Amino acid sequence: MPPDHPLRALLPFLPLLIVLPIVYFRMRKLSKGQPLKLGRLWIRPAVLMVVATLILWAPVPGVSRHFNLNEWAILLAAGAAGAVAGWYMGRTMTIEVHPEDGTLMVQGGQLEIIIMLALILGRSGLSTGLRLEGRAWHLDVLLITDALIVFTAALFTMRSMEMYLRARRVMKGV
């Protein structure tokens, strides 16, 4: 698209236009109880961890990437923050046994949607801001996006782990 194209000004809002309908339908879905399949709860975190690992270790064209001690500390802090947020996010999910058929049911909280929306919007705003002002502020854009990837992978992994542990306790209580 040429730099003077009139639609170019709308490009920063494109992620928002894609995310808002997804968030709306996800909120509607989470407001109703859904069956929770314990045997499949590990799939999303496993895929996220593999993808996050591949992204962190994949070579970036034109950039020699080796993490130093400070960068490892930042990634570790992002992972720890994501794990804590994921644990609390998992605790906001209501897990109960369906009275008629005895299956586990899960109902998401609004906090989950708010966290996901904040992550998506924050990432969009951050990437735009970093692209414009990153060099002036002496920020490492790759490190920040890597930390966000680690944060998100840890968040969803710990959310699933907390839900799994709590769902097993609920099943034993039956």
Sequence and secondary structure as in RCSB ss.txt:
>XXXX:A:sequence
MPPDHPLRALLPFLPLLIVLPIVYFRMRKLSKGQPLKLGRLWIRPAVLMVVATLILWAPVPGVSRHFNLNEWAIL
LAAGAAGAVAGWYMGRTMTIEVHPEDGTLMVQGGQLEIIIMLALILGRSGLSTGLRLEGRAWHLDVLLITDALIV
FTAALFTMRSMEMYLRARRVMKGV
>XXXX:A:secstr
  TT GGGGGGGGHHHHHHHHHHHHHHHHHTS EE  GGGTTHHHHHHHHHHHHHHHS BTTB     HHHHHHH
HHHHHHHHHHHHHHHHTSEEEE TTT  EEEE  HHHHHHHHHHHHHHHHHHHHHHHHTTTTT  HHHHHHHHHH
HHHHHHHHHHHHHHHHHHHHHHT 
